[in-house]
Amino acid sequence: MNAHIASPTPPAPGQPTAINGEALVRSARTVIATEAAAISALEPRIGPAFVEACRLILGCAGRVVVTGMGKSGHVGRKIAATLASTGTPAFFVHPGEASHGDLGMILPQDVVLALSNSGESDEVLFILPVIKRQGIPLIAITGNDQSSLATQADLHLDTSISVEACPLGLAPTASTTAALVMGDALAIALLEARGFTSEDFARSHPAGSLGRRLLMHIGDVMHTGDGIPVVNEDASLTQALMEMTRKHLGMTAVVDAERRLLGVFTDGDLRRALDDVGVDLRGATVASLMTRGPKTISADKLAIEAAQLMEKHQIHALLVVDHEHRVVGALNIHDLLRARVV
């Protein structure tokens, strides 16, 4: 009886028989070059229509309602999110859902920004009569200035491309990139026109790293009350060390009877005292060993300013004082790390 040798399983249709690294790199580089060319082609098209689109949005008493179908819809969602986070109130409405009730979300004081590479998306065109009937301004971003959407719009932004990055010319690639960049151009131009600042951006991103850096103040992270390491100027070295140990900040403030700051005693001061044979550690007061004129900060400053001050002067803790130089708080680098400021 002859043994049967199993034939190797042929690759599935459309699957390569082997991975060709050079071909993969070549393909990726072609895509990048094609899309870069599509973006470069947008620059000379930024002119009067773009300016009028910005003016229309800046004068809008409502919101920018972005809509688009398929891949244009995905790009539209991102554009709406970028607009909203940079000072232009905006949201996305799916054109299919709009024709089934969501058109009620679009108000006469709004501006509609519609995306379609062909300019002939049925779902988008279907809702245009309702938008036009209400007198809502319409800005179109398309790749065809003769399309139905482009010709019906009040303003048209041209994102036409010479070729898609997809070798089959089917998958939206360069066209969606061009539309996305046009949306970013709108958002940033509007941001600058509004005088939108990094602080404004942080207010819409309070949970992000920028929000923490720009919104968190010293008063939000500092130790207060019994959490502040503090001793009087006549305290002994032992008393100062006990206070530092209890409060876990690696230092203690030295204050007068009115709680005004006289100096600070740190781990570094202790090491220097131990190295100085002329110091009587048993009889010395903390005031004789402290650092006078230490770096301080006020509670209303941003937490990131404390981090910058620590980095500049190579210190790991700060005392917080009020306008009369009384100690009201303390913090160290670990407090800033826990707050994710640094």
N, C-alpha and C positions, 0 to 999 in steps of 0.2 A: 504493500500500500504506500503510495507516494505521499510524502509530507507536503502540506500546502504552506507556502511562504506568503504571509500577509503582505499585500502591497502597501506602500506608504500612503497615508491619508493625504489626498491632494488638498492644497490650500483652498479655503472658501473663496467664492467669487469676489474679486476686488481686493483680495489680500495678497501682499507681496510674498514671494517665495523665500526671500531673505532680506534682512535689514541692510540697507546701503547707507552708511553714515554720511558719506559725501553728498548723496542725493538729498538726504534730509536737511543737511545744512544749506545746500544750494536752494532748496525750496523755501526754507525759512527766510533766507536773505532776500529772495525775490519778493516774498510777501511784504517784508519790511520796506524794501525799496519802492514797491508799488504803492503802498499806503502812504509812505512819506511824500511821494510825488503828488498823490491826491490831496494831501494837506497843503503842500506848497502852492498848488493851483488855486486854493481858496484866497490867498492873500490879495491878489489884484482885484478880487471881486468885492472886497470890503469897501463900500462906498456909500452913496446917498441912501440906498435902500436899507443898509445896515443902520445908518444913523437914524433914519426915520423909525425903524423898528425899536431902537433904544428909546427914542423920544416917546413913542407910543406907550411903551411899557412904563417908563418913568412917570408918565402922566396918568397911568391907570389907577383908579380909585379902588379897584378890587384886586384880583389875583391873576396870575398868568396860568391859564388852564392848558396843559400840554396833552396832546393826543397823538396817537399813531398806532398802526397795526403791525403785528409780527415783530420782526427785528427792529423796525422803526419804533415800535412801541417800547421795546426794551431800552433803546437809546433815549426815547422820550422820558421814561421814568428817571433815568439818570440825570437828564437835563433839568427836570423839575426839581429833583433833590438838590442839585447844585445851585439852582436859582434860589431855592428856599433857604439854603444855608449861607448864602452870601447877600442877604438883605432884600431879595425880591420874592414876596409871597407867591408860592406856586404849588400846584399839585397836578397829578396825572389822572386823566379819565380815559378808560378804555373805550374806543369808539363803538365797539359792539355792545357794551353795557350801556353806553350813552343812549342808544336808540331804544333801550328797554327801561328807561326811567332815569338813568344817571344824568341826562341832559338838564335835569332840574338843579344839578350842582353848579351849572354855568349861569352866571348872572349878567345882566346888561352892563354892569360896571367892570366886567372882566375883560381880558384879552385872551384870545385862543391862539396857541402856537401849535400848528399841525405839521407832522412829519410824514413824508412818504417819498421814497426815492423815485418811484415811477410817477407819482402825483396822480395815480389812478386807483388807489385803494378804495374798493367799494364801500367798506365800512366807514371810512372817513368822509367820502363824498356824500354818503347817505344823510349825514347829520348837518351838512353845510347849509341847506335851505333854512333850517331852524335857527342856526347861528346867525345867518345873514338877516333873517326876518326880525330878529331882536336887535339888530344894529350892533352886534358885538364885533369889534375889530378882529380881523383874522390875519395872522402872519404865517406864511407857509415856508417850510424848508424842504425843497425837493431837488431832484437831479434832472428835472425837465421843465424848463421855463415855459413850454407850450402845453403843459399838462392841464387837466381840468382843475386840479387843486391850485396850481400856480396862477392860472388866469382868473380864478374866482377870489383869490386872496387880495386883501388890501395891500399887502407887501409880500414880496417873494425874495427869499435868500437862496441863491443858487449854489448847490453842493454837487453839481454834476461831476462825473469822473470819466476818464478815458477808458479805463479797464478795471474790472474787479481783480482782486488778488487771487481769487479762486480760479484755477486753470480752466475749469469748466464754464466759468462765467455765470455761475448759478447762485452760489452762496453769497449773500451780502457781506462784503468784507471792507473793501476800500470805501464803498458808499456809506456804510454805517459809521466808519471812522470819520469821514468828512462831515457827516451830520453831527456827530458827537463834538467834534472840534468847533463847528459853527455854534453849537449850543454853549460850549465853554467860552467862546469869544463873546457871546452876548452876555453871559453871566458876569464875566470879569469886567467888561466895559461898563455894565450897570453898577457893579460894585464900586468901581472908581468914581463914577459919576455921582453916586450917593455919598461918597466920603466914608464908605464902610471901613471900619477899623478891625484890627485883630481882637480888640476887646468885644466888639459887636459879634464877631465870629465865635468867640469863646462862649458868649451867652447862649448861643444856639447849640453849643457842643459842651455842656457842663460836665459830662462824664468822660470826655476825652482828655488826652494829655495836655492839649493846649488850654482847654477850659480850666483844668486844675492849675496850670501855670499862671493864667491870667486872672482868675477869679478868686483863688484861695489867698487869704490874708494871714499875716502872722497870728492875729487873734484867733484864727480857726484851728491852729495847730499847737500853740504854745501851752506850757504847763502854767497853771495859775494857782492862787491860794496856797494851800499846804504843799502843793506839788513843786513849789519854787524852792530851790536850795538857797538858804540865806542865813548868815550869821552876823552878829554885831562885830564892830571893829576890835573890841577887847577880847574876843573869843580866842581860846587856845587852839593850837594846831590840832590837838586831839578832837576838840569839839567840831572843828571845820571838817576833819576827815570823817567823823561820824555823820555829819549832815550830808556830805557828798555820797557816802555809802547808802544812806536812806533814800536819797532822791534819784540816784542812778543817772546823773547827767554828766558826771566827770568833772564837775566844778561846783563852786558855790559863790554867790554874791556876798560881798562884804559891805554892810550898810551902816549909816549913822542912826541916831535915835529917831529921825524922821523918815527912815527907810530910803533915804537918798543914797545912790550908789557911790561907794568910795573906790571899789576895786573888785577884782575877781581872783579867786584862788582855784587853780586847776591842777590836774594830774601833772602837767608839765612843770608847774611851780614846785610841786612836791619833789619831783625828781631832781630839780635844780637845787633845792634845799638839802637833799640827801647827799648831793655831790659836794656841797660847800662845808668844809670842815670847820669853818668859823661860825656856823649856825648852831645854836643850842636848841635842839628840837624839842626838848622837854619844857623849856621856859619861854620859847618864842610865841608871840601872838600871831594870829593869822594876818593881821594888818602889816606886820613887818616883813611878811613873805609874799604878800599878794601882788598882782600886777595892777598898777594904777592906770586909769584912763583906758579901760578895755573897750573893745568895739561893742556897740549896742545898736538896737533897732527899735522902732516904734510899732505898736500893735496894728496900726492901720496900713503898714507897708505890705506889699505882696510877699507871699512865702518864697517865691522864686528869688526875690531880692536878698533874702536871708541866705539862700544857697549861694548866690553870687558873691556875697560878702564873705562867707566862710571860705569859698574857693580862693578868692583874691588874697586873703590874709592867712591862709593855711591854718584855720582854726576849725574846731568841730562843734562849738556850742556858742550860743549868744544869749545875752540878757536883754529883756525887753523893758524899756523905761517909758514913763510918760513925759509930758512937757516940762515937769519940774525935776526930772531925772530920778524919780522914785521907781524902784523895781516893781513891775507889775506882772512879769512873766519870764519864762526861760524856755529855751528849746535847743535841741542838738540835731546833728545831721540825721540821726536815726528817726527823729520825728518827721523830717522832710521825706525820708525814704518810705516810711509807712504811709504817708499821705500821697505818695507817688508824684511828688513835685519834682524830684530828681530821679 
